[in-house]
């Protein structure tokens, strides 16, 4: 059982920044696509950003221009740099690992709250 561990969430003022990290143990990280998703209270689970094993990225419209997903295969870690945060970015952010053998893994989630 792969266990993803997210960190970096917290309380930030509107316009501020946070960097989320997701550590994924094991040797399969470098061949896996990784993604960040979020769920706000009363709203559907939604994609924020993804990155392929080759480094190609994809963003939700709400994240374009403000968020950056990146990965460090040497550290088995994927990051989500979030800038110009807005109150509507408040949500639980979860990391997802899509392996090449068709099984996906989720982290436990980290709370991001944007409020003055």
C-alpha positions as CSV (number, residue, x, y, z in Angstrom):
1,X,0.0,0.0,0.0
2,X,1.5,3.3,-1.1
3,X,1.1,6.1,1.3
4,X,1.3,9.7,0.1
5,X,2.0,12.3,2.6
6,X,1.0,16.0,2.0
7,X,2.3,19.0,3.8
8,X,2.4,22.7,3.5
9,X,-1.2,23.7,4.0
10,X,-2.3,26.3,6.4
11,X,-4.0,29.7,6.8
12,X,-2.9,32.5,4.5
13,X,-4.3,36.0,3.7
14,X,-5.7,36.8,0.3
15,X,-2.9,37.5,-2.2
16,X,-0.5,35.3,-0.2
17,X,1.4,32.2,-1.3
18,X,1.7,28.6,-0.1
19,X,3.7,25.6,-1.4
20,X,2.3,22.2,-0.9
21,X,4.4,19.1,-1.0
22,X,3.5,15.5,-1.5
23,X,6.0,12.7,-0.7
24,X,5.5,9.3,-2.4
25,X,7.6,6.4,-1.2
26,X,8.9,3.8,-3.5
27,X,10.7,3.4,-6.8
28,X,7.6,3.9,-8.9
29,X,7.4,7.6,-8.4
30,X,9.5,8.7,-11.4
31,X,7.2,6.7,-13.8
32,X,4.0,7.9,-12.2
33,X,1.8,10.8,-13.3
34,X,1.0,13.0,-10.3
35,X,-1.8,15.4,-9.6
36,X,-3.3,17.8,-7.1
37,X,-7.0,17.9,-6.5
38,X,-9.2,19.9,-4.1
39,X,-12.5,19.8,-2.4
40,X,-14.2,22.8,-0.8
41,X,-17.1,22.4,1.6
42,X,-20.3,21.7,-0.3
43,X,-18.5,21.5,-3.6
44,X,-17.4,18.7,-5.9
45,X,-13.9,17.3,-5.9
46,X,-12.0,19.0,-8.7
47,X,-8.7,18.8,-10.5
48,X,-6.2,21.5,-9.8
49,X,-3.1,20.4,-11.8
50,X,-1.3,17.4,-13.1
51,X,2.2,16.5,-14.2
52,X,3.2,13.5,-16.3
53,X,6.3,11.4,-15.7
54,X,7.9,13.4,-18.5
55,X,7.1,16.8,-16.9
56,X,4.2,17.9,-19.0
57,X,1.7,19.9,-17.0
58,X,-2.0,20.6,-17.1
59,X,-4.0,23.1,-15.1
60,X,-7.6,23.8,-14.3
61,X,-8.6,27.2,-15.6
62,X,-8.9,28.5,-12.0
63,X,-5.2,27.6,-11.4
64,X,-3.7,28.9,-14.6
65,X,-1.3,31.8,-14.1
66,X,-1.3,31.4,-10.3
67,X,-0.4,27.8,-9.5
68,X,2.7,25.8,-10.6
69,X,3.0,22.0,-10.3
70,X,6.5,20.5,-10.3
71,X,8.2,17.3,-9.3
72,X,11.6,16.3,-8.0
73,X,12.1,12.6,-8.8
74,X,15.3,12.4,-6.7
75,X,13.1,13.3,-3.7
76,X,10.0,11.4,-4.8
77,X,8.1,14.6,-4.2
78,X,5.6,16.7,-6.2
79,X,4.9,20.3,-5.3
80,X,2.1,22.8,-5.9
81,X,3.2,26.4,-5.6
82,X,0.2,28.6,-5.1
83,X,0.4,32.4,-5.5
84,X,-2.1,35.2,-5.5
85,X,-4.4,33.0,-3.4
86,X,-8.1,33.9,-3.2
87,X,-10.7,33.0,-0.6
88,X,-12.3,30.7,-3.2
89,X,-9.1,28.6,-3.1
90,X,-10.0,27.4,0.4
91,X,-10.3,23.7,0.3
92,X,-8.7,20.4,1.3
93,X,-6.0,19.7,-1.2
94,X,-5.1,16.1,-2.0
95,X,-2.3,14.5,-3.9
96,X,-2.9,11.7,-6.4
97,X,-0.4,9.2,-7.9
98,X,-1.3,7.4,-11.1
99,X,0.9,4.4,-11.5
100,X,1.7,2.8,-14.8
101,X,0.1,-0.5,-13.8
102,X,-3.4,1.1,-13.4
103,X,-3.6,1.6,-9.7
104,X,-3.9,5.1,-8.2
105,X,-3.2,6.3,-4.7
106,X,-4.4,9.3,-2.7
107,X,-2.9,11.2,0.1
108,X,-4.9,12.2,3.2
109,X,-5.2,15.8,2.2
110,X,-4.1,19.1,3.7
111,X,-6.3,22.1,4.5
112,X,-5.7,25.4,2.8
113,X,-7.6,28.3,4.2
114,X,-7.4,31.8,2.5
115,X,-8.9,34.4,4.8
116,X,-8.2,37.8,6.2
